[in-house]
Amino acid sequence: MRNMNFIVPTLFGLEGIAGDELRRMNLENVRVEDRRVFFTGDETALAKANVCLRTGERVMVVLAQFTAKSFEELFQGVCHANLEDYIPKDGQFPVKGHCLNSQLMSVSDCQAIIKKAASRRLGEKYGVSWLPETGTLFQLHFTILNDQVTLSLDTSGAGLHKRGYRAVSNDAPLHETLAAGMIQLTRYRGRDFFWDPFCGSGTIPIEAALIAKNRAPGLNRHFAAENFPWMPKEVWTQVKDEARSKEFNGEYRIMGSDNDPSCVSLAFANARKAGVSDCVTFRDGDATKMSLPAPSGIIVCNPPYGQRMMEQQSAQRLYAALGRHLKFANEWKKYVITSEPEFEHYFGRRADKKRKFYNGKIKCDYYMFTDDRRKR
């Protein structure tokens, strides 16, 4: 077993939550930075992070870190990376990445330089002048931030938010990783009634069910590293078997509702595909009018934002109606994500806490109303 350094990119605002998850997995040297988390470990740690992590975007092996203010420094830095330890003679190794606040800002030029340097390194190590690249895919990824280069190998393939249950979504889907992070901030563990009154394609209730059941989100999908020749097949089997052994089998009260019947049907189909249709119910209903489904519980929702003027006015009226409807729901904790900067004004009260997130490219606030029994 080899010891490796890993990096987990995250959505803005989720890095601390992802770090806590990795620590609970007993992974070593967890360190949180802006939009990314580092840790160390072996092949088992690689598999465990991919299979079990709810809030990370992907798991990558760090191949090299160095300073580069010129293309020559970038070339030499890659040439000194031990790429042959990870990429075989026939491996495919395309390059992608991004640059920010650095001397080197042309992504396409950096891609070309890194590809050329990687080809030279591997060619020299394997004693060939031409690499066929007909075998397994080894996706290289680079970031250049403030002239600091991080070259990594992607072990996930498709992003970790792609759990495998949402082949089709509605027009405004919420990232599964963001939904999981929002739920974890409520400290929901499956005991409370959980309700999403704007469920759309069902992402929030489904992620709540996975958390309640303690089901690893990556059990039913494939990862790029499963094809790597240096990753033992039995490691994946052991990690998935261990994850299944930690699942809970209880009775959970989780509901999603939406005033669009097509969304309700889609949400139910996604829940069935995720294997949680036994503990999630969906129904048609207007969030501003329907009766509360239980005396107390947790509401987590992603209501329409309204990104154009008329839509924004409609969304503002919706927030006001929702606030009036829930005004006396004192036994319910409420969590709402929206891009509307005046949400508290329309909702009718100030949040007890707020947290900044990005839903895709949309800057949002996550409003947390956790103490409704106090005087307004």
Disulfide bonds with the S-S distance in Angstrom:
none
